[in-house]
Amino acid sequence: MVMEKVRASKVAHFVEKLAVDNEDGLTNAQLMLTNFDLKPVEPQRRQWGPWNFVGFWIADSFNINTWMISSTMIVNGLSWWQSWLCVWIGYAIAGCFICLTGRIGATYHISFPVVGRASFGIWGTLWPVFNRAAMACIWYGVQAWIGGTCVYLMIRSIWPSFEDLPNSMPESSGTNTRDYVSFFLFWLLSLPAIWFPVHKIRHLFTVKAYVVPTAGVAFFIWAIRKADGIGPIVRQPNTIHGSALGWGMINGIMSSIANFATLIVNDPDFARFARKPKDALWSQLITIPIGFAITSFIGIIVSSSSIVIYNEPIWNPLDLLSNFLDEGTRGNRAGVFFIALAFALAQLGTNIAANSVSAGTDMTALLPRFLNIRRGGYICAIVGLAMCPWHLLSSSNSFTTYLSSYSVFLSSIAGVIICDYYWVRKGYLQIRELYSAREGSPYFYWWGFSWRGYTAYICGILINVVGFAGAIGREVPMGAQYIYRLNFFAGFIVSSLTYYLLCRFFPIPATSDRWMEVGDEIIDPALAYGAADDYDAERGQGAEYGKRSDSNEDDALRHKKDF
């Protein structure tokens, strides 16, 4: 009687209004596992072709972080061509990892939170998802703050007096009225882009792929003309030699991979909209190293030219544009406005691709009954505003160290997921069971958590813990420091190898004896218990051809918990 009154109350009615649309017939447990944005993408929304991925990565490569990525390498003693070689190698390796995770999404048309359920468990995947969502919100605020600097340059180009805007904010706030207004305007103008569904937002990246590189090349030519040449950095030799040079190049390669670590994990969020797996393969594998290397090269040459103009290297392109404005000519003001506008568009696209969509997808998995990608994206934007990102950037060294440690967490997650799909399951997933909370589900493991996945994940982190302590100033053995310099590889190799050995000694259900991807048969599966769909035929076909371990399948069908 009491429960009936609760269900009939205004509060219950309001809660139901907040709930997102979902399939009929789902249990309460399933409502915590699925909604429209978490289900496999149906054919009507698979609209990303190979050129969409090319445009996506060209657009993403032209951002301020990539522009400056060679600066630390050159300052630490590498020559310009050695630092550029590190960028080529690092992003080529990152492109391989991107294709490995992206293929899962492109084949089965599922997002990162759902992919993780196969290796971490139905409920166990929530921690990696939360981990990724939290960092996406932090990065959203940081990128928006950088975008605010672009807005500041645009406003100052039109109204130079904006530079002297009276400050009404206390010193304890850590910022001033001028910078905060610029940041807030960028944040506010970014909100409409979050509204569009992911399969439609590809048009933003197409526009960005034309506009931003054009502005980057224009900036490149402008700086060279002002300097009457390409400056001295391109003639500057490396200042370190021997083993120091070797480790310097390794550090440069690893920094390039770490800069890409978040996208390695969440590539399925976009690749699931591919028309077919091949569309997300070569387009990404080739475009990523080329696009990011070209952006880095432009950054090196422009910064080299700045030495001739201002007698010091200016690595941040926004600082260089600000110096151009100080010269006060109309031509400079017009040029700075359009280049700053392009950089603002670059920051917007990067924020949507790497942070807003990722956080929205992750939050959808954390609370699918009430959140979809759009709502999650707006929550991400609100958190990015509330976190006061200028405080993070004011202590750049500690923030950079934290980001380096974060790539360790992501490498362990990637190691488990990639090993599970390619070496343990050999491409075979039972899609409908990824949305099932029944005890007999092959992905339920132990109360929804995979102890194998978590053991491997923790081992991948532990291999780098001592070295991380050294990175923040503690005295640690030199061997641990060397391991930490290879942190992404160390975490990935240890976590994947540990997971593979555990699955060999303690077999898991729903695996295949040979390569078996059945994503082509997924149309729009009904996920409610007892629903009849093509999944049952798919499951039966796998057993008929003997491509799946019968003993493991029997374990799942007998509804035994997997300890």
C-alpha positions in Angstrom: 0.0 0.0 0.0 2.8 2.4 0.9 4.7 1.6 -2.2 1.7 2.2 -4.3 1.3 5.7 -2.7 5.0 6.4 -3.4 4.6 5.4 -7.0 1.5 7.6 -7.4 3.2 10.6 -5.7 4.2 13.8 -7.5 7.9 13.0 -6.7 7.6 9.7 -8.5 5.9 11.4 -11.4 8.7 14.0 -11.6 11.3 11.2 -11.5 9.6 9.4 -14.3 9.6 12.7 -16.3 13.4 12.9 -15.8 14.0 9.3 -17.1 15.3 9.0 -20.6 13.5 7.0 -23.3 14.2 3.3 -23.2 13.1 -0.1 -24.5 9.9 -1.6 -23.0 10.1 -4.7 -20.8 13.5 -4.0 -19.2 14.1 -4.9 -15.6 15.3 -2.5 -12.9 18.8 -3.9 -13.2 18.7 -3.5 -17.0 17.6 0.1 -16.6 21.0 0.6 -14.9 22.8 -0.9 -17.9 21.2 0.5 -21.0 19.5 3.3 -22.8 19.3 4.6 -26.4 22.8 6.1 -26.3 24.3 2.9 -24.8 22.7 0.4 -27.2 24.5 -0.8 -30.3 24.2 1.9 -33.0 21.6 0.9 -35.5 22.4 1.1 -39.2 20.5 4.4 -39.7 23.0 6.2 -37.4 26.2 4.5 -38.8 27.0 7.6 -40.9 30.8 8.0 -40.4 32.7 7.0 -43.6 36.5 7.1 -44.0 36.7 10.7 -44.9 34.7 11.7 -41.8 37.5 10.1 -39.8 40.1 11.8 -41.8 38.4 15.2 -41.2 38.0 14.3 -37.5 41.7 13.7 -37.0 42.9 16.6 -39.1 40.6 18.8 -37.1 41.8 17.3 -33.8 45.5 17.6 -34.7 45.4 21.4 -35.0 45.2 22.4 -31.4 47.5 24.4 -29.1 48.8 21.4 -27.1 50.0 19.7 -30.3 51.5 23.0 -31.6 53.6 23.2 -28.4 54.4 19.5 -27.9 58.0 19.8 -29.3 58.9 22.7 -27.1 59.8 20.6 -24.0 61.8 18.2 -26.1 63.9 21.1 -27.7 64.3 22.9 -24.4 65.6 19.6 -22.9 68.3 19.3 -25.5 67.0 17.7 -28.7 67.4 19.3 -32.1 64.3 20.3 -34.0 64.4 17.3 -36.3 65.0 14.8 -33.4 62.0 16.2 -31.6 59.9 16.1 -34.8 61.0 12.5 -35.3 59.7 11.7 -31.8 56.4 13.2 -32.7 56.2 11.0 -35.8 57.0 7.8 -33.9 54.9 8.6 -30.9 51.7 9.4 -32.9 52.3 6.5 -35.2 52.3 4.2 -32.2 49.3 6.0 -30.8 47.5 5.5 -34.1 48.0 1.8 -33.8 46.5 1.7 -30.4 43.6 3.9 -31.6 42.9 1.4 -34.4 43.0 -1.5 -31.9 40.4 -0.1 -29.6 38.4 1.6 -32.4 37.9 -1.7 -34.3 35.9 -3.0 -31.3 33.5 -0.1 -31.5 33.4 -0.1 -35.4 32.7 -3.9 -35.5 30.0 -4.2 -32.7 28.9 -0.5 -32.7 29.3 -0.2 -29.0 30.9 2.6 -26.8 33.8 2.3 -24.4 31.7 1.8 -21.3 30.0 -1.2 -22.9 33.3 -2.6 -24.3 34.8 -2.5 -20.8 32.0 -4.8 -19.5 33.5 -7.8 -21.3 36.8 -7.6 -19.4 35.9 -5.8 -16.1 32.4 -7.1 -15.6 28.9 -5.7 -15.9 29.3 -3.5 -12.7 33.1 -3.6 -12.5 33.5 -1.4 -15.6 32.0 1.5 -13.6 35.3 2.4 -12.0 37.2 2.8 -15.3 34.2 4.7 -16.7 34.1 7.0 -13.7 37.9 7.5 -13.9 37.6 8.5 -17.5 34.6 10.8 -17.0 36.2 12.7 -14.1 39.3 13.4 -16.1 37.2 14.4 -19.1 35.4 17.0 -17.0 38.8 18.4 -15.7 40.2 18.6 -19.2 37.0 20.2 -20.5 37.6 23.1 -18.1 41.3 23.4 -18.9 40.6 23.4 -22.7 37.8 25.9 -22.2 40.2 28.2 -20.3 42.6 28.0 -23.2 39.7 28.8 -25.6 38.9 31.8 -23.4 42.4 33.2 -24.2 41.4 32.9 -27.9 38.3 34.9 -27.2 40.3 37.5 -25.3 42.6 38.0 -28.4 39.5 38.3 -30.6 37.9 40.9 -28.4 41.2 42.8 -28.0 41.6 42.8 -31.8 38.3 44.7 -32.1 38.4 46.8 -28.9 42.0 47.3 -27.7 40.7 48.9 -24.6 39.5 45.5 -23.4 43.1 44.9 -22.3 42.6 47.5 -19.5 39.1 46.2 -18.4 38.8 47.1 -14.7 39.2 44.1 -12.4 36.4 43.5 -9.9 37.5 40.1 -8.7 39.4 39.6 -5.5 43.1 38.5 -5.6 42.2 35.3 -3.9 40.1 34.2 -6.9 43.3 33.5 -8.9 42.1 35.4 -12.0 40.8 38.8 -13.1 37.6 40.1 -14.7 39.0 40.3 -18.2 40.2 36.7 -18.3 37.2 35.3 -16.6 34.8 37.1 -19.0 36.7 35.7 -22.0 36.6 32.2 -20.5 32.9 32.5 -19.7 32.1 33.6 -23.2 33.9 30.7 -24.7 32.2 28.3 -22.3 28.8 29.8 -23.0 29.2 29.8 -26.8 30.3 26.1 -26.7 27.0 24.9 -25.2 25.1 24.7 -28.5 27.6 22.3 -29.9 26.9 19.8 -27.1 23.2 19.6 -28.2 23.9 17.8 -31.4 24.0 14.0 -31.5 27.3 12.3 -32.1 26.5 11.0 -35.5 25.7 14.6 -36.7 28.6 16.4 -35.0 30.9 15.1 -37.7 30.0 18.2 -39.7 31.7 20.4 -37.1 34.9 18.4 -37.6 34.6 18.7 -41.3 34.4 22.5 -41.1 37.2 22.6 -38.6 39.3 20.4 -40.9 39.2 23.2 -43.6 39.3 26.3 -41.5 41.9 25.6 -38.8 44.7 24.1 -40.9 44.2 27.1 -43.3 44.7 29.5 -40.5 47.7 27.5 -39.2 49.4 27.7 -42.6 48.6 31.5 -42.8 50.2 32.0 -39.3 53.2 29.9 -40.5 53.7 32.2 -43.5 53.0 35.4 -41.6 55.7 34.5 -38.9 58.3 33.6 -41.6 57.7 36.9 -43.5 58.0 39.0 -40.3 61.2 37.2 -39.4 62.6 37.2 -43.0 63.3 33.5 -42.5 62.7 30.5 -40.4 64.9 31.5 -37.5 67.8 29.8 -35.7 66.1 26.8 -34.1 66.3 24.7 -37.3 70.1 25.2 -37.3 70.5 24.5 -33.5 72.1 21.1 -32.8 71.2 18.8 -30.0 72.9 19.7 -26.7 72.7 16.2 -25.2 74.5 13.1 -26.4 74.9 9.4 -25.7 72.5 7.7 -23.4 71.0 11.1 -22.4 70.1 11.6 -26.0 68.5 8.2 -26.3 66.4 8.7 -23.2 65.5 12.2 -24.3 64.0 10.8 -27.5 62.2 8.1 -25.5 60.8 10.7 -23.3 59.6 12.7 -26.3 58.0 9.6 -27.8 56.2 8.8 -24.5 55.0 12.4 -24.1 53.4 12.2 -27.6 51.6 8.9 -26.6 50.6 10.3 -23.2 49.1 13.3 -24.9 46.9 10.8 -26.8 46.1 8.4 -23.9 42.5 9.5 -23.4 41.6 9.2 -27.0 43.1 5.7 -27.2 40.6 4.5 -24.6 37.5 6.3 -25.8 37.9 5.9 -29.6 35.0 3.3 -29.6 32.7 6.2 -28.7 33.2 7.6 -32.2 34.2 4.5 -34.2 30.9 2.8 -33.3 29.3 5.2 -35.8 31.4 3.8 -38.7 29.6 2.2 -41.6 32.0 -0.7 -41.5 35.2 -1.5 -39.6 37.4 -0.8 -42.5 36.2 2.8 -42.5 37.8 3.3 -39.1 41.1 1.6 -39.9 43.3 3.2 -42.6 41.7 6.6 -42.3 42.9 6.8 -38.6 46.1 4.9 -38.9 47.5 7.2 -41.7 45.9 10.5 -40.7 46.9 10.6 -37.1 50.7 10.7 -37.4 50.6 12.9 -40.5 48.2 15.5 -39.0 49.9 15.8 -35.7 53.4 15.9 -37.2 52.5 18.7 -39.6 51.0 20.7 -36.7 54.1 20.2 -34.6 56.3 21.2 -37.5 54.4 24.5 -38.0 54.7 25.1 -34.2 58.5 24.6 -34.4 59.1 26.9 -37.3 56.8 29.7 -36.0 58.5 29.6 -32.6 61.9 29.6 -34.4 60.8 32.7 -36.3 59.8 34.4 -33.0 63.4 34.4 -31.9 64.3 36.7 -34.8 61.3 38.9 -34.1 61.4 39.2 -30.3 64.9 37.8 -29.4 63.4 34.8 -27.5 61.5 31.7 -28.5 57.7 32.0 -27.9 56.3 28.5 -28.0 52.7 29.3 -27.1 51.0 30.6 -30.3 48.5 32.7 -28.3 51.4 34.5 -26.6 52.9 35.2 -30.0 49.6 36.5 -31.3 49.3 38.8 -28.3 52.8 40.2 -29.1 51.6 40.9 -32.7 48.7 42.8 -31.2 51.1 44.9 -29.2 52.5 46.3 -32.5 49.1 48.0 -33.0 48.7 48.0 -36.7 45.3 47.4 -38.4 46.7 44.5 -40.4 48.0 42.8 -37.3 44.7 43.2 -35.6 42.7 41.7 -38.5 45.2 38.8 -38.8 45.2 38.1 -35.1 41.4 38.1 -35.0 40.9 35.5 -37.7 43.7 33.3 -36.5 42.4 33.5 -32.9 38.9 32.6 -34.2 40.4 29.5 -35.9 42.2 28.5 -32.7 38.9 29.0 -30.8 37.2 26.7 -33.2 40.1 24.3 -32.8 39.6 24.3 -29.0 35.9 23.8 -29.4 36.3 20.8 -31.6 38.9 19.3 -29.4 36.8 19.8 -26.3 33.8 18.2 -27.9 35.7 15.2 -29.3 38.0 14.4 -26.4 36.0 15.6 -23.4 32.3 16.4 -23.9 31.3 13.4 -25.9 33.5 11.1 -23.8 32.2 12.4 -20.5 28.6 12.3 -21.8 29.0 8.7 -22.9 30.7 7.7 -19.6 28.0 9.4 -17.5 25.3 7.7 -19.5 26.8 4.4 -18.3 27.0 5.6 -14.7 23.3 6.5 -14.6 21.6 5.3 -17.8 18.1 5.7 -16.5 18.4 9.4 -16.2 21.4 10.5 -18.3 22.1 10.4 -22.0 25.1 11.8 -23.9 23.6 15.2 -24.2 22.7 15.6 -20.5 26.1 14.1 -19.6 27.8 16.6 -21.9 26.1 19.5 -20.2 27.0 18.2 -16.8 30.7 18.0 -18.0 30.5 21.6 -19.1 29.0 22.7 -15.7 31.8 20.8 -13.8 34.4 22.4 -16.1 33.1 25.8 -15.2 32.8 25.2 -11.5 36.3 23.7 -11.1 38.1 27.0 -11.7 40.6 25.6 -14.2 42.9 28.5 -14.0 44.1 27.2 -10.6 45.3 24.0 -12.3 47.2 25.9 -15.0 48.8 28.2 -12.4 50.8 25.3 -11.1 51.7 23.8 -14.4 54.4 21.5 -13.1 52.2 19.5 -10.7 49.4 19.4 -13.2 51.7 18.0 -15.9 53.0 15.4 -13.5 49.4 14.4 -12.7 48.6 14.1 -16.3 51.6 11.8 -16.8 50.4 9.6 -14.0 46.9 9.5 -15.5 48.3 8.0 -18.7 49.4 5.1 -16.5 45.8 4.4 -15.4 44.6 4.5 -19.0 47.4 2.3 -20.3 46.3 -0.4 -17.8 42.7 -0.1 -18.9 43.7 -0.3 -22.6 45.9 -3.3 -21.9 43.1 -5.3 -20.3 40.5 -4.4 -22.9 42.7 -5.0 -25.9 44.1 -8.3 -24.6 40.5 -9.5 -23.7 39.2 -8.8 -27.2 42.1 -9.8 -29.4 43.9 -12.6 -27.6 41.4 -14.1 -25.1 38.1 -13.8 -26.9 39.5 -13.6 -30.5 36.9 -11.0 -31.5 33.9 -12.8 -30.2 31.3 -10.9 -28.0 27.8 -11.8 -27.0 26.3 -8.4 -27.4 23.0 -8.9 -25.7 24.8 -10.4 -22.6 26.7 -7.1 -22.2 23.4 -5.6 -21.2 22.4 -8.4 -18.9 22.7 -8.4 -15.1 21.6 -12.0 -14.7 23.8 -14.2 -12.6 24.3 -16.6 -15.6 25.6 -13.9 -17.9 29.2 -14.7 -19.1 30.1 -11.1 -18.2 28.6 -11.2 -14.7 31.7 -12.9 -13.2 31.7 -12.5 -9.4 28.7 -10.2 -8.5 29.3 -8.2 -11.7 33.1 -7.8 -11.1 35.9 -9.5 -12.9 38.7 -10.2 -10.5 41.0 -11.1 -13.4 40.4 -7.7 -15.0 41.0 -5.8 -11.8 44.1 -7.8 -10.8 45.7 -7.1 -14.2 44.6 -3.4 -14.0 46.2 -3.0 -10.6 49.4 -4.8 -11.7 49.7 -2.4 -14.6 49.5 0.5 -12.2 51.9 -0.9 -9.6 54.8 -1.4 -12.1 54.9 2.4 -12.4 54.1 3.5 -8.8 57.7 3.7 -7.5 58.8 5.6 -10.6 55.9 8.0 -10.2 57.2 8.8 -6.7 60.5 9.6 -8.2 58.8 11.9 -10.8 57.4 14.0 -7.9 60.7 14.4 -6.2 61.2 11.3 -4.0 64.4 9.3 -3.8 63.8 6.0 -5.7 66.0 3.5 -7.4 67.2 4.4 -10.9 65.7 1.2 -12.3 62.2 2.4 -11.2 62.9 5.7 -12.9 63.8 4.0 -16.2 60.6 1.9 -16.0 58.5 5.0 -15.4 60.0 6.7 -18.5 58.3 3.9 -20.4 55.2 4.2 -18.3 52.5 3.7 -21.0 54.3 0.7 -22.4 55.1 -0.7 -19.0 51.5 -0.4 -17.8 50.0 -1.8 -21.1 52.4 -4.8 -21.3 52.1 -5.8 -17.6 48.3 -5.4 -17.5 47.7 -7.3 -20.8 50.2 -10.1 -20.0 48.7 -10.5 -16.5 45.2 -10.7 -17.8 46.1 -13.2 -20.5 47.9 -15.5 -18.0 45.0 -15.3 -15.6 42.5 -16.2 -18.3 44.7 -19.1 -19.4 44.8 -20.6 -15.9 41.3 -19.5 -14.9 39.3 -19.7 -18.2 36.4 -17.3 -18.7 33.1 -18.1 -20.6 32.0 -16.8 -24.0 35.4 -17.1 -25.8 36.3 -18.4 -29.2 38.8 -21.0 -30.3 39.6 -19.0 -33.5 39.0 -15.5 -34.8 35.2 -14.8 -34.8 33.7 -11.3 -35.1 29.9 -11.4 -35.4 29.3 -7.7 -35.4 27.8 -7.7 -39.0 24.8 -9.6 -37.7 23.9 -6.8 -35.2 21.0 -4.7 -36.4 19.0 -3.4 -33.5 18.9 -6.1 -30.8 16.0 -6.2 -28.3 17.6 -6.3 -24.9 14.7 -7.2 -22.7 14.8 -10.6 -21.1 12.9 -13.1 -23.2 12.9 -10.9 -26.3 13.4 -12.8 -29.6 16.0 -11.3 -31.9 18.8 -12.1 -34.2 21.1 -12.5 -31.3 19.8 -16.0 -30.5 20.6 -17.1 -34.1 24.0 -15.5 -33.8 24.7 -17.4 -30.5 23.5 -20.7 -32.0 25.6 -20.2 -35.1 28.7 -19.8 -33.0 28.0 -23.1 -31.2 27.2 -24.8 -34.5 30.6 -24.0 -36.1 32.5 -24.9 -33.0 34.2 -21.5 -32.8 33.5 -21.0 -29.2 34.7 -23.1 -26.2 31.8 -25.4 -25.5 32.9 -26.0 -21.9 32.9 -22.3 -21.2 29.5 -21.9 -22.8 28.2 -24.7 -20.6 29.4 -23.0 -17.5 27.5 -19.9 -18.5 24.3 -21.8 -19.3 24.4 -23.6 -16.0 24.1 -20.2 -14.3 27.1 -20.7 -12.1 28.9 -17.8 -10.6 32.4 -17.5 -12.0 34.9 -17.1 -9.1 
